[in-house]
Amino acid sequence: MAERAALITGASSGIGLAIARALGGDGYALTVSARRPGKLESATEGLRTDGIEVQSVTANMTDEEDVVGIFARHREAYGRLDVLVNNAGVGIGAPLEEIQTKHLDMQLEVNLRALIIGTREGLPLLREAGAEHGKALIVNTASIAGKGGQAWLSIYAATKAAVLNFTQSTHHEVGSAGIQCTALAPGFVDTPMTEFAKGQVPAEEMIQPADLGEAVRFLLRTSRNCHVPEIVFTRPGERLDTP
């Protein structure tokens, strides 16, 4: 069994892969999950090339059975869970009058429902880790859009505001069990998800995925007596409520 293990959803690229690389580099055995098998396997092979112990689990985060299956596979492989990163997310912009129900449902299911199910499924092993060393960690990827409503991103912003609130609720419930919960709320990060904005903000001027990986490292290196509820990431000079 690995000494420490982590599970990261939405880990085939961008923020999730950067966090996986940071945790794997620090000796965590990993379960990484994403929807597209080819892209996920490519990311996984890259991690293995770096000497990281990792398994991949393809999953559709709108399917409860798939989400539950990620955790079953993780338990079978490693028998422990010290860090859970609920990172999978989707954003679909539209004017209010043009919101499509299927896009509404997809964002609610991936950004919020799957995160709640994942937290539920991960808690038994996280409680064991918290009892062992007092520093189990849940990281939920929210967004700076969750800090204030965003035009044309109303559904996405609403789900991310809910993620911030759910993170707080989770910590109030399980913090005494040695489990800390932190929400990451970044502005524009240089990932495939922000391609739509790169005409407005060049990729080289965006927050880098590795910045969020380093933030998770920071959370794990603080003492068990230090809880960081939320980290907000902005570009220099940027308003807090601007992606």
Secondary structure, DSSP 8 states (H G I E B T S, - for coil): --SSEEEEES-SSHHHHHHHHHHHHTT-EEEEEES-HHHHHHHHHHHHHTT--EEEEE--TT-HHHHHHHHHHHHHHHS--SEEEE---------GGG--HHHHHHHHIIIIIHHHHHHHHHHHHHHHHHHHHS-EEEEEE--GGGGS--TT-HHHHHHHHHHHHHHHHHHHHHGGGTEEEEEEEES-BSSGGGGGGTTTS-GGGSB-HHHHHHHHHHHHHS-TT----EEEE--TT--TT--
